[in-house]
Each structure stands twice: as structure tokens, then as C-alpha cells.
Amino acid sequence: MKKVLLVKPYNRSDHIQPSLGLGWLATNIRNLCEVKIFDSIKEKANEEKILNFIDDYKPDIIGFQCYTFDIYNIKSILKKIKEKYNKKITTIIGGPHPTLAREECFNFFGDLLDYFFIGEAEIGLKKYLEGAKYDEIPGFAYRENNIFKINPQLFHQNIDDFGMPAWDLIHPETYPEAQHGAFFENFPIAPIMITRGCPFKCTFCAGNKISGSAVRFRSIQNVIQEMKMLYYDYGIREFHIVDDNFIINKNYAVELLKSFKNIGFKFSWATPNGVRMDSLNEEILSLMKETGLYLISLGIESGDDRILKFMKKSLTVKKIKEKINLIKKFDIDIAGFFILGFPTETKKEIFKTINLSLKLPLKRVNYFTFLPFPGTESYNYILQEKKIDKIDWQNFFFMNAAYVPDGMTRKQLKNYQRLAFFRFYFRWNIFLYNLFKIKNFRHFKFLVKRFINWIIKSK
């Protein structure tokens, strides 16, 4: 039986949370092979530590989860794997970057990479391990007679068929308190994903190219079964719903939230990835509050209507204010996400965003600098405008100014981001509110480290 190692690579991210994608892959191949999951961020594993793990486990296949900001780290470790093991280990990557930058992947990684998958790989990886013909494996990218071939991706409709992530290989109870968000109410925490797919066309996001434009829902029974298993088997006391479209179908959302009420145990929950504001109504908000929701995150993005229109957010500043005031009626804390430095954005528009964030009744915010992810409409705009050389791929993180619009420098944009954080969090009411939400000294140290990572070290 072959051995497969699925790796979440190390990067500068301070979101130390389980990889649901690797968990689902493991579930769907474990009857064909021996499989392990290695989370390099959680294990604080540099290349040496990963290579030591490989030496001990001796896998036949290594698969890396790959986001755009991972490509340099992955290339470096692939080089060492190939130097040491040559063809004894098959190397594969999957995830957002290979899905969106298909043609560039083989060129960037060269002979270090044997194959990659585009889109969802549960079915494709299983077929590969079963020995299927390459042209019959969905989403499979390979070389044939020195020609690159990429098979069409498959959006499997019944996602219940994928089962649940392999939590026994992930051990969610061993993850730190502050995972996707910086604060929490209860611990241990586990993320859950309820839907796949997105029908919206935000120009900075390519979610619909990765998981399709049609939203596919897990059955409510399947979701509740997973929550019960996590609660009773792993002691999980807080859930983070990490997909932002689970309330897009109001009937489904109401039925799901009513099932939360009748689940038989108490838990807290949050939506750290954000939810669509235009999907919220009084009935859903009331049920959210009743079932233990303590924080709702919103992708507000900008305080300027021109930029919101350019982003294709289907929002206006007026509508944002209306929805947030509706949420406040239910005494639910709100966190807002904002993007600074969007293409064509001016200093005046950036400060309109900052000023809006200070006026809204938000308890927490995050100011991301714009990242032009390959495959997005905003990336294609930069490409067409011949400004692609302005992207700093080596520092492609939200805390860095990897791209700046015309008329400002990286240093200026980074200073605007720092100013925004200081102006928001160093108001006495906000500072004291969040200070009293710190659970323990370890949580305090995490917040200090995060502050240094985002504000001091980043560039």
C-alpha cells in the first residue's frame, strides 16, 4: 500500500487553523493508501523539519496545498525533495494557485513538479491512486510527450459524497485558541464548511473559478452529524463557519439554524470569513443570535461607491450602513474587512474607507492591502494595463504592500494601513473592549505577535 503525505506548507500567515481541504482529500483516498497530514504552520516547521518528517515517514507521494503566497516556499522544498529522493517520491500540488495560474505552474516549478490538480481534487486524486488513465482523471494536469495537458475540472454536485474531513488525522483539539480570527469565546475550536461555490463576481476574488458559480449545499443532517462528532469526540466548544454563502438560500439557512437550536448541546460560533450582507434579514439574524453567534464578519471592502462598483460588490455605502444597523438591533458584535490600495484607488478614497470604518459600530476590523490573485478580474485588469511588474511576488501577503495603485508608493500605502489600524484600535472604547476579551497570557502573546507581524515587520 502506497504512503501519501499531504502538506500544508509553511508561510507567514498567523491563521493557524486546520486545512479542511487536505482533510477531505485524506478521507477520500484513505481506503487506497496510508495517508498523513502535516500542517507546517501549526508545527512551526521549516524545511529541515519537514524533510526530517519525510525521512521518517518515507512517503511515495507528497501533495502540497498551494496558495499564491506559497509558491516560493514550495519550490524550494520540492528542489530538496528531488535532490534527495530523485524519482522515488511523486510530487503534486493542488489548490487555488494551480487552479488559477494553470499555464504558469509547470513553467514555474519545472521538473520539480510531477503533476497538479485544478479545482476540487477529491475524485481526481482518488482516480489517480486507482491507476486510471490520465485523460480520465478530472482536473488532472500532466505532461505527455513533453506537451502539457490539463483535464477539465469537475464540480461534483452531491458534496455529502465526500464525507467529512479526516479529523482523526487533523486533531482539531490540538490547535491554538485564536485561529482564523484573533479572538474567541470558547475553546477548543474547529472550522466547518457548509457550502461550495459562489455565484458572485467580485473582481478581487476567483472563488467561482475554484469551486464553481453554483452553490452546492451539504445536507443539514451531514453538517449536524459532523458538529456532534466534533463536540463529543474532540471536545470542540466553538465552531467557525468558514464559507460565506451558507445563508444565501434563506430557507436552507433557517432550517440549518433551527437545527443548531435543537442539536442538544451549547456552543458558540462565528463567521470569521464573512457573510454576504445582502443575504441577512431579521429572521436569520434572530436565529443566529439565539444559537450562540457572537461575532459576524462582513466584507465591507471600501468606503467609496466608485471603488465598490469597480469591485462588483453589489453594495453601496448607504446599503452597508443599513445592513450594519440591522445587525446591531440583535446585539451581535461586528467585524469589518477592508481593502486598501485597490487598482485606480486614490489617497482620498483610501481615507474615505478608513473614515467609514471609524464611523460604523464595529468592534474589530482588518485592513488588507490589495492582492491581485492570478485569475481574478482585477489581476487581468493589471495585466491589460501592463502594470504586472508592479507586483512584489516575494512579499505577496495581505500585511505587505505587494501592489500599489498609481500615484503612491509601497511605503505610503503601508503607512496608510498602519494609520488605519492605530486610529481604529487605539480609541478608548474599542481598546478597552478588546482588552477585556483577552482570555489568558498565551492569547495576549499571540495578539502581540500578530501586531508585530502586521504593523511592525511588514513592508
N, C-alpha and C positions, 0 to 999 in steps of 0.2 A: 504493500500500500504506500502510495506516494505521500510525502510530507509537504504541506503548504504553509508558508508563513505570510500572514497579512500584516502590513506595517503602516502605521500612521507616522509619517516622518516628523523629525524634529524641526520646529521653526520658532519664531519669536512670539507666537501667539500666547496670550495669557488665558485663553479659553480652554481649560483643561477638563474636557468632557468626553465621555465615551463616543466612539465612532459607530453610529448606527449603521452606516453603510457597510463597514467591514463586518459588523455583527450579522447583518443579513446575508452577506456573502458566505460567511462561515456556516450559517445554518443550512444553506442550500447546497453546500459541497461536502459536508462532514460525513455523509454516508459513503463517499467515494475516496476519501483520503483522511489522513491525520492532519489536523489544522490547529494553528495557534494564532493569536492576535497579539501584536506588540505595539503598544502606544508609547512612542518615543518621547512625546511631550510630558506625559504623566510620569514616565520613568526617568526623566531628565537625561535621556540617553544621547550622547554624542556618537559620532561614527564608530569610535573604538568600542563603545558599549554595545552598539547594535551588531558589530562584527563578532564580538565575543558571544553574543546570543546566537548568532548564525552558526558559529563554530560548535556550540553546544547542541543546538537543535538539528543541524545538518539537513535543512530543507531541500527538496528537489525543485520547488517553485517558490519565488518570492514575489508578492504583489504589493505595490505601493499605492496608497491613496494619494492623489496628486491634485493640488490646487496650484494656481499660477505662481504663488509665492514659494512653492516647494521645489520648483524645477531645478534650481542650482544645487540645493542640498541633495536631492535625489540623484542628480547626475554625478555628483562627487562620490556618493556611496556606491552607485552602480559601477563606477570605474574600479573601485577597490574590490567589489564582489567579482567582477570579471577577471581582474588581475590575479586574484587568489584562486578562484574556482573554475575559471575559463567557461566551458560549456556545461559544467556539471550542474549548475543552477540556472533554471529558466527565469528570466526577469520580465515582469509585466507591470504596467501601471494602468490605473483607471481613475475616473473622477472628472471633475469639471474641466480641468485644463486640457487633457487629451480630447474630451468631447468637443470643446470649442476651438481648439487650435490643432486640428487633426493633421493637416498637411505639414505643419511645423514640427510635430512631435518626433517623427523619425529622423528628420534633419538635425534637430537639436540633440537628441540622445544618441543618434548613430547606432553603431553595433553594440553599444552598451545595453540597448533595449531590444528584447526579442519580440514582444507583442504589446498591444494595448487595447483597451476596451473603450468604446464610446457609450455614453448613457448608462442605463442600468445593466449590471453585469451578472445578476443572479442566474439567469438562464444561460447566458453565454459562457460563463466560466464553468458551469456545470457540464455543458456540452463539450467544452474543450477537454475537461478531465475524463469525459466518457469516450474521448477519441473520435469525435465527429469530424467529418470533412470540414476543412477550414471555411469553405464558401457557404457552409450551412450553419455557421455559428453567428448568431445575431450580435451586431456591434463589435465584431472582431476585426482588428487591424493587424496585418501581417505582410511579409514580403514573399513574393513568388517570382522566381527568376529575375530578381533584382527590381521588380516592379512592386510599388506599394499598393495594397488593396485594403479597402475599408468596407466592411459589410454594413448594410442599413441597420440602425438600432431598432429595438423592439420595445414598445410600451405595453407590457402585459396588463390586461385590464383588471383582472381579479388579484389585487395585491395581497389578499389573505393567503393566496397560494404560497407566498414567500415565507409564511410562518412568522416567527418573532426573531429578533436578533439573538445571537448566541450569548445570552447574559452570563452563562456559566464560564465562558471564556473571557468575558469582559470584567466581571466582578465590580459592578457599579458601586457597591458599598465601600470600596477602597479609594474612590475618587475624592478629591478635596471638596470642601464646602462650596466655595464660590466657583461655579463652573462657567456657564455661558454669561451670566450676569455677575456683578460684583457683590450682590447682597442676596440673602436668602432668609427664609423664615424657619424652616425645619431641615433636618439632615438625618440620614443620607438623602441624596438627590439622584434622580435618574431622568434623562431626556426621553421623550416618546414622540414618535412621528405618526400622524394620523392620516395624512393625505400625501399624494404625489401629483405633481403637475401644477401649472399656473397659466391661467388664460390672459393675464395682463402683460403689457408690453413696455414696462418701464425701461428706458433706454440704457440704464446703468446695470441692468440685470439680464442674465440669459437663462434664468431658471426654466423657461418653457422649452429651451433647446436641449436642456439636460434631461428633464423628466416629462416633457410634453406639455401641450397647451390645454389638454383636457384634464380636469381634476379627477383623480381616482381616489375613492374613499375606502379605507379599511372598514369592515363591518364593525358596528358598535360592540358586538359580542367579542370580537377579536381584541379590540382595544381594552375593554374591561378585563378580559382574561389576562392580558399582559400586565395591567396595573395590579391586579390581585396577586399575580405571581411575584412581581417586584416587591410588593408590600410584605407578603408573608414569607417569601424565600430569602429575600435580601435585606429586609428591614427598611426599605425605602419609605420615606415620610413626606417627600416633596417631589412633584413632577413638573418638568419643564416641557411644555408643548412647543416643539421647535419648528413646526411648519406653520406658515402664516395664512393658510387658506381653509383651515378646518371649520370656520364659521361661514364660508362663502355660500353654502347651502343651508338656509336658515332652518328648514325642517330637520335636517340631519343634526345641526348644531344644538337645537332644542332637545332632541331625543338623546344626544350624547350627554348633555349637561344634566338632564334628568336622571340618566344612568349614573352619573357621578354622585348624585344625591342619594341614590339607593344602593351604593356599592358595598356598604356595610362597615366602613371604617372612615376615620377622618384623615384628611391630608391637606396640605397647602399646595398651591400650584401657581405658575406664572407663565407668561408668554414672552420669553427673552428675545425671540427672533422678530417679534412684532406681529400684529394682525392688521387686516385691511380695515381702515376706519369706516369705509362706506358699507361694510357688512354688519356693523354694530347697530343694534336697536335696543329699546328698553327691556324687552323680554329677555334677550340674550344677556345683557349686562346684569339684570337682576339675578338670573340663574348663575352667572359667573361668580357674583358676589356670594350667593348662598352656598356655593360648592367649594369655597376656600380660595378663590383667586385673590391675591393680594397686590399684584402688580401687572399692569398691562403695558406692553411696549408698542410704540407706534412709529412707523416710518414717515416722519413729517418731511424730512429732507431739506426743505428750503422755506424761507420766509418771503420769497418773491414769486409772484404769479407767472412772470415770464419764464423763470427757471423751472418752475413746476410744470408748465406747459411743455417746455423743451424736454423735460424728463419723462413726459407722458404719464404723469402720476394720476391723472383724472381727479385732481384736487385743486382747490383754491385756498388762499389764506382764510377767507371767510368760512369755507366749509370746514377747515381744520379747527377753527375756533369753536364752531357749533358742535362738532363731534366731541371735542375735549370737554366742553361744558356739560354735555350729556353724560359723559363718563363720570365726571365729578359728582353728579347727583347721587351716584351709588357708592361714594366714598371708597373708590378704588384708586390706589396710587398709580401714577402715570409716569412712564419714562419715554423720552423722545429721542429719536435718531435723526441726525442732521448730516448733510454732506457739504463740505466746503471745498471750493476750487473746481466746480463743475465747468466743463468747456464753455467758453464765452462769458463766464460769470465775472462780474466786476467787483471791486472792493466795496462799492456801495451796496451791491446785492448781498455780499457776504455779511455785511453788518446788519442788513435787514433780517437775515436769518438769525444772527446772534441776538438781536434785539427782540425778535419774536419769541425765541426760546426763553428769554428772561421774563416776558410778559405772561406766558402761558402757565397754568398751575401744574407744573411738572415737578416731580421730586428728584428725578435723575435725568441726565442727558448723556449722550455720547456724540461728539463731533468727529466724524470721519473725514479724512481728506479723500477726495475722489480718486478711485482706482479704475482705469479703463481696462476692464477684463476683456480678453480676446473673445470675439464672437458677439459682443454686445453692440447695440446700435451706436452707443456713444464711442466705442472703440473704432467702429467703422467710420464715424464722422472724423475722428482724429486722423485716421488713415487717409481719408479723402482730402483732408486739408493739409496733408503732408507734414504733420506735426508729430509723427510717431517717434522721431528721435528725441522728443522731449520727455519720454517716459524713462524713468530710472528703474529698470527691471531688477537691479540688485537690491533695491530698497522698496520692493513692491508690497508695502504693508499699510494698513489704514492709519497707523500712527505716524507714518512718514509722508512727506510731500512728494510722492513718486511722480506726480504730474501736476503742472500748474498751468492755468489758462494764460493767454496773452496779457501782458500789462502788469505782471507781478513776478516776483522771484520765489524760489522754493523757501528761502529764509522768511520772506514776508508772509507767505501762506502758512508756514509753520507757526509764526508768531501770532497770526490771527487765530489759529486753533488754540494755542496756549492761552491767549487772552480770553477766548470764549469759555474755556474750562475754568479759569480763575474767576471770571465775572459771575459764572453760574454758581459754582460750589462754595465760593467764599462770601456768600451772603449769609448773615447770621441764622436766619430761619432754616435755610437749606443745610448749612454746615452742621447745626445742632441736630436737625432731624436725622441726617445720615450718621452722625457720630453716635447717636443712641441706638442705631441699628447694627452697630458692630457687635458681633457675638462673643468674640474671645480674642486673645492676643494673636493667635495664629491668623485669624481673619484680618486683624489690624495689619499684620506684617504683609499679608497678600495685597491689601489696598495700597500700602506704601510702595511696594514693589511695582504695582500696576501704575501708580502715579509717576514713578521714576521712568518706567518703560515708555509711557505715553507722552509725558511732558518734558522730562529732562534728557533722556538718551536719544529720543527720536529726532530725525532731521528732515 
